[in-house]
């Protein structure tokens, strides 16, 4: 990687973009917009967020601003190349300011030295010559050419019903939609992203939170087990479907992903997971107890174009009734699972 180039990240605030490493609305004020102009001084090409730095002149002199974007995994699929802008170029950017008042922006629009504008979601601000992401992530229809593959292929989120935990996307989500116990509500109200973010510094997500991730997921038949190879955090979930492992859940040691046992009901894979030590239902403050039972149903369509996913969580310590959520993946043969290789970032 050449140090003379900036990675300009297409951090679109579309449905895909909002489902990032952490909730954007938790760190940034999505109701406000800050516009700054400055010179690019540095960049970090990394997951979970590509970040670049700008030197900005102000009334009190020059200051450095950190411009945050999506991950490599996200922007690479928008067709944005890393040599688009060189360090030393002057950029104008607009985006959501940090809630803590720091010189930090989650970018929405970037005006390039050429006068072309990268539109990261919504309308252009400065130019009629715009650059937007590829249509791939906006696809709502899968490819029906390979029904023979069934469940075992690489699935993509696209733009079709891909939000599993809406509270991670919606800034003013009404948490009364969840039947929380008094104890769980107290934990939620005490949750502070500055200190309690469960995914800070590349901590991999456990179950069921990992299933919110927006990147490709490859499902592989290994014989006695089925593996869910999830791009985010390079996660490998093992589902025991045959052999001795299919009956060993009671003696399994707790782990963030828990112990998963699966069975087929027709074409659908039904998975029951217990023993999750992750401690979180979602990534924005709802807890999960070690006694939670997580049930999943993966149902591929007959033509193989989509995969319907249903999640049911039963946890008497957190919910007064079982919680059920749904999402859908699609199959696009041009999409493959990549490496995530998360890198730690400095504390905010």
C-alpha positions as CSV (number, residue, x, y, z in Angstrom):
1,X,0.0,0.0,0.0
2,X,1.4,3.4,-1.0
3,X,1.6,6.0,1.7
4,X,0.9,8.7,-0.9
5,X,-2.7,7.8,-1.4
6,X,-5.8,8.3,0.7
7,X,-8.5,5.7,0.8
8,X,-11.7,7.6,0.2
9,X,-14.3,5.6,1.9
10,X,-17.8,5.5,0.6
11,X,-19.5,5.5,4.0
12,X,-23.0,5.6,2.7
13,X,-25.8,6.2,5.2
14,X,-28.0,3.8,3.3
15,X,-29.4,0.8,5.0
16,X,-26.2,-1.1,4.4
17,X,-23.9,1.7,5.7
18,X,-25.9,2.2,8.8
19,X,-25.2,-1.4,9.8
20,X,-21.6,-0.8,10.6
21,X,-19.1,-2.1,13.2
22,X,-21.0,-0.2,15.8
23,X,-24.1,2.0,15.8
24,X,-23.3,5.2,14.0
25,X,-26.0,7.1,15.9
26,X,-24.4,6.1,19.2
27,X,-21.1,7.9,18.5
28,X,-22.3,10.6,16.0
29,X,-25.3,13.0,16.0
30,X,-27.2,11.8,12.9
31,X,-29.5,14.8,13.1
32,X,-26.7,17.4,12.6
33,X,-24.3,18.0,9.8
34,X,-20.8,19.5,10.0
35,X,-19.0,20.8,6.9
36,X,-15.2,21.3,6.8
37,X,-12.5,21.8,4.3
38,X,-8.8,20.9,4.7
39,X,-5.8,19.0,3.5
40,X,-5.4,15.2,3.8
41,X,-2.5,14.3,6.1
42,X,-2.9,10.6,6.9
43,X,-5.1,7.6,6.5
44,X,-5.6,4.2,8.0
45,X,-6.9,1.4,5.7
46,X,-8.4,-1.0,8.2
47,X,-11.4,-2.8,9.5
48,X,-13.6,-2.0,11.3
49,X,-13.4,1.5,10.0
50,X,-11.3,3.2,7.4
51,X,-10.2,6.6,8.9
52,X,-8.4,9.5,7.4
53,X,-7.1,12.8,8.9
54,X,-7.5,16.3,7.6
55,X,-5.7,19.5,8.6
56,X,-8.3,22.2,8.9
57,X,-7.7,26.0,9.3
58,X,-9.9,27.8,11.8
59,X,-10.2,31.0,13.8
60,X,-7.9,29.7,16.4
61,X,-5.4,28.2,14.0
62,X,-5.1,24.8,12.4
63,X,-6.6,21.7,13.8
64,X,-6.6,18.0,12.9
65,X,-9.9,16.4,12.2
66,X,-10.5,12.6,12.0
67,X,-12.9,11.6,9.3
68,X,-14.5,8.2,9.9
69,X,-16.0,5.9,7.3
70,X,-17.1,2.3,6.8
71,X,-14.9,-0.7,6.8
72,X,-12.7,-2.0,4.0
73,X,-15.2,-4.8,3.7
74,X,-18.0,-2.3,3.0
75,X,-16.3,0.2,0.8
76,X,-14.5,-2.3,-1.4
77,X,-17.9,-3.6,-2.6
78,X,-18.9,0.0,-3.6
79,X,-16.1,0.1,-6.2
80,X,-14.2,2.9,-4.6
81,X,-10.5,2.7,-5.3
82,X,-7.8,3.6,-2.8
83,X,-5.9,5.9,-5.2
84,X,-8.8,8.2,-5.8
85,X,-7.2,11.1,-3.8
86,X,-3.6,11.7,-2.9
87,X,-2.4,12.8,0.5
88,X,-1.9,16.6,0.2
89,X,-5.1,17.1,-1.7
90,X,-7.6,19.6,-0.5
91,X,-11.1,18.1,0.3
92,X,-14.4,19.4,1.4
93,X,-16.4,16.9,3.5
94,X,-19.7,16.9,5.2
95,X,-21.1,14.5,7.7
96,X,-22.3,13.8,11.2
97,X,-20.4,15.4,14.1
98,X,-19.2,13.4,17.1
99,X,-21.5,13.5,20.1
100,X,-18.6,14.2,22.5
101,X,-17.6,17.4,20.7
102,X,-14.3,16.0,19.4
103,X,-12.9,16.9,15.9
104,X,-14.5,13.8,14.5
105,X,-17.0,13.4,11.6
106,X,-18.8,10.4,10.1
107,X,-18.6,11.4,6.5
108,X,-21.6,11.6,4.1
109,X,-20.3,13.7,1.2
110,X,-16.8,14.3,-0.2
111,X,-15.9,16.9,-2.8
112,X,-12.8,15.9,-4.7
113,X,-10.1,18.3,-6.1
114,X,-11.5,17.6,-9.6
115,X,-14.9,19.0,-8.6
116,X,-16.5,15.6,-8.6
117,X,-18.5,14.7,-5.5
118,X,-18.7,11.3,-3.8
119,X,-22.3,11.0,-2.6
120,X,-22.5,8.8,0.4
121,X,-26.2,8.6,0.7
122,X,-29.0,11.1,0.0
123,X,-28.4,14.2,-2.1
124,X,-25.3,15.8,-3.5
125,X,-24.3,19.0,-1.8
126,X,-21.9,20.7,-4.2
127,X,-21.7,19.2,-7.6
128,X,-23.7,17.7,-10.4
129,X,-20.8,15.5,-11.3
130,X,-21.3,12.7,-8.7
131,X,-19.8,9.4,-7.9
132,X,-22.0,6.9,-6.2
133,X,-21.5,3.3,-5.1
134,X,-22.2,0.3,-7.3
135,X,-25.7,-1.1,-7.6
136,X,-24.6,-4.4,-6.1
137,X,-25.4,-3.4,-2.5
138,X,-28.7,-1.9,-3.6
139,X,-29.9,-5.2,-5.1
140,X,-33.2,-6.5,-3.8
141,X,-33.3,-9.6,-6.0
142,X,-31.1,-12.6,-5.9
143,X,-29.9,-14.8,-8.7
144,X,-32.1,-17.8,-9.4
145,X,-29.8,-19.6,-11.8
146,X,-28.4,-22.3,-9.4
147,X,-31.3,-23.8,-7.4
148,X,-29.2,-27.0,-7.0
149,X,-26.8,-25.3,-4.5
150,X,-29.6,-25.0,-1.9
151,X,-28.4,-23.7,1.4
152,X,-24.7,-24.1,0.7
153,X,-23.4,-21.0,-0.9
154,X,-22.3,-17.4,-0.1
155,X,-25.2,-15.2,0.9
156,X,-25.3,-11.4,0.7
157,X,-27.3,-8.8,2.5
158,X,-28.1,-6.5,-0.4
159,X,-30.9,-4.0,0.3
160,X,-33.6,-6.5,1.0
161,X,-34.8,-6.6,4.6
162,X,-31.3,-6.9,6.0
163,X,-31.7,-5.2,9.4
164,X,-32.0,-7.8,12.1
165,X,-31.7,-5.4,15.1
166,X,-33.4,-2.1,14.1
167,X,-32.2,-0.5,17.3
168,X,-28.7,-0.5,15.9
169,X,-29.8,1.6,13.0
170,X,-32.6,3.9,14.3
171,X,-31.3,6.8,16.4
172,X,-34.7,7.1,18.2
173,X,-35.7,3.5,18.5
174,X,-38.5,2.8,20.9
175,X,-37.1,0.1,23.2
176,X,-40.6,-0.6,24.6
177,X,-41.0,-2.7,21.5
178,X,-39.0,-5.3,23.4
179,X,-40.7,-7.1,26.4
180,X,-37.8,-6.3,28.7
181,X,-37.7,-7.4,32.3
182,X,-37.1,-4.6,34.9
183,X,-33.6,-5.8,35.4
184,X,-32.8,-5.8,31.7
185,X,-34.3,-2.3,31.3
186,X,-32.1,-1.0,34.1
187,X,-29.0,-2.4,32.3
188,X,-30.1,-0.8,29.1
189,X,-30.6,2.6,30.7
190,X,-27.2,2.3,32.4
191,X,-25.4,1.4,29.1
192,X,-22.9,4.0,28.0
193,X,-21.2,3.5,24.6
194,X,-18.1,5.4,25.8
195,X,-17.3,2.6,28.2
196,X,-19.6,-0.3,27.4
197,X,-19.4,-0.7,23.6
198,X,-19.1,-4.6,23.3
199,X,-17.3,-4.4,20.0
200,X,-14.6,-1.9,20.9
201,X,-11.1,-2.6,19.6
202,X,-12.0,-5.6,17.4
203,X,-13.7,-7.7,20.1
204,X,-15.6,-10.3,18.0
205,X,-19.3,-10.4,18.4
206,X,-21.0,-13.4,20.0
207,X,-24.4,-14.9,19.6
208,X,-26.9,-13.7,18.6
209,X,-25.4,-10.3,17.9
210,X,-23.0,-11.6,15.2
211,X,-26.0,-12.4,13.0
212,X,-26.7,-8.7,12.5
213,X,-23.6,-8.3,10.4
214,X,-24.0,-7.0,6.8
215,X,-21.2,-8.8,5.0
216,X,-21.2,-12.1,3.1
217,X,-21.8,-15.3,4.9
218,X,-20.7,-18.6,3.4
219,X,-22.5,-21.8,4.6
220,X,-20.4,-25.0,4.1
221,X,-21.4,-28.6,4.6
222,X,-18.5,-30.4,6.5
223,X,-20.3,-33.7,7.0
224,X,-21.1,-34.0,10.7
225,X,-21.0,-30.2,11.0
226,X,-22.2,-27.2,9.1
227,X,-20.0,-24.1,9.2
228,X,-21.2,-20.6,8.9
229,X,-18.2,-18.6,7.7
230,X,-19.0,-15.0,8.4
231,X,-16.8,-12.3,7.0
232,X,-17.2,-9.9,9.9
233,X,-14.4,-10.6,12.4
234,X,-13.5,-13.7,10.3
235,X,-16.1,-15.5,12.4
236,X,-16.5,-19.3,12.1
237,X,-19.7,-20.7,13.6
238,X,-19.9,-24.5,13.9
239,X,-23.3,-26.2,13.9
240,X,-23.3,-29.9,14.9
241,X,-25.8,-31.8,12.8
242,X,-24.6,-35.4,12.9
243,X,-22.4,-37.7,15.1
244,X,-21.6,-37.4,18.8
245,X,-21.4,-33.6,18.7
246,X,-25.0,-33.3,17.8
247,X,-26.0,-34.4,21.3
248,X,-23.2,-32.8,23.4
249,X,-24.7,-29.4,24.1
250,X,-25.2,-30.1,27.8
251,X,-21.6,-30.7,28.5
252,X,-20.2,-27.9,26.3
253,X,-18.2,-25.1,27.9
254,X,-19.7,-21.6,27.5
255,X,-18.3,-19.5,24.8
256,X,-19.3,-16.2,23.0
257,X,-20.8,-18.1,20.1
258,X,-22.3,-20.8,22.3
259,X,-22.8,-24.4,21.3
260,X,-25.0,-25.0,18.2
261,X,-27.0,-28.1,17.3
262,X,-28.8,-28.2,14.0
263,X,-31.3,-30.4,12.2
264,X,-33.1,-30.2,8.8
265,X,-36.8,-29.7,8.4
266,X,-37.2,-30.1,4.6
267,X,-34.8,-27.6,3.1
268,X,-34.7,-25.5,6.2
269,X,-31.8,-25.7,8.7
270,X,-33.0,-25.3,12.3
271,X,-30.3,-24.4,14.8
272,X,-30.5,-24.3,18.6
273,X,-27.7,-22.5,20.4
274,X,-27.1,-22.5,24.2
275,X,-24.2,-21.6,26.4
276,X,-23.5,-18.2,24.9
277,X,-21.2,-16.3,27.3
278,X,-21.3,-13.1,25.1
279,X,-23.6,-11.3,27.5
280,X,-25.3,-9.1,24.9
281,X,-28.5,-9.5,22.9
282,X,-27.6,-6.7,20.6
283,X,-24.7,-4.2,20.4
284,X,-26.5,-1.2,21.9
285,X,-27.3,-2.2,25.4
286,X,-29.8,-5.0,25.8
287,X,-28.2,-7.8,27.8
288,X,-28.4,-11.6,27.4
289,X,-28.1,-14.1,30.2
290,X,-26.1,-17.4,30.1
291,X,-29.3,-19.3,30.2
292,X,-30.7,-17.9,27.0
293,X,-31.9,-20.3,24.3
294,X,-31.3,-19.0,20.7
295,X,-33.3,-20.7,17.9
296,X,-32.6,-20.0,14.2
297,X,-34.3,-21.1,11.0
298,X,-32.4,-20.8,7.7
299,X,-34.8,-21.3,4.8
300,X,-33.5,-21.1,1.2
301,X,-36.1,-20.4,-1.5
302,X,-36.8,-23.1,-4.0
303,X,-34.9,-21.2,-6.7
304,X,-31.9,-20.4,-4.5
305,X,-32.3,-16.6,-4.9
306,X,-32.8,-15.8,-1.3
307,X,-32.4,-17.1,2.2
308,X,-35.0,-16.2,4.8
309,X,-33.7,-16.1,8.4
310,X,-35.8,-16.2,11.6
311,X,-34.3,-15.7,15.1
312,X,-36.1,-16.5,18.3
313,X,-34.5,-15.7,21.7
314,X,-35.9,-17.0,24.9
315,X,-34.3,-15.6,28.0
316,X,-36.4,-15.2,31.2
317,X,-33.7,-12.9,32.7
318,X,-34.0,-10.4,29.8
319,X,-37.4,-10.8,28.2
320,X,-40.9,-11.5,29.7
321,X,-41.7,-13.3,26.4
322,X,-39.7,-14.8,23.6
323,X,-38.4,-12.3,21.0
324,X,-38.6,-13.1,17.3
325,X,-36.7,-11.2,14.6
326,X,-36.3,-11.8,10.8
327,X,-34.0,-10.8,7.9
328,X,-33.3,-12.0,4.4
329,X,-30.1,-12.7,2.5
330,X,-29.9,-12.9,-1.3
331,X,-27.5,-14.9,-3.5
332,X,-25.4,-13.0,-6.0
333,X,-22.7,-15.3,-7.6
334,X,-20.3,-12.4,-8.1
335,X,-20.1,-11.8,-4.3
336,X,-17.5,-13.8,-2.4
337,X,-16.5,-13.8,1.3
338,X,-13.3,-11.9,2.0
339,X,-10.9,-11.4,4.9
340,X,-11.9,-9.0,7.7
341,X,-8.6,-8.7,9.6
342,X,-9.8,-6.2,12.1
343,X,-7.2,-3.7,13.5
344,X,-7.4,-2.0,16.9
345,X,-7.9,1.7,16.9
346,X,-6.9,4.3,19.5
347,X,-9.5,5.0,22.3
348,X,-11.8,7.9,21.6
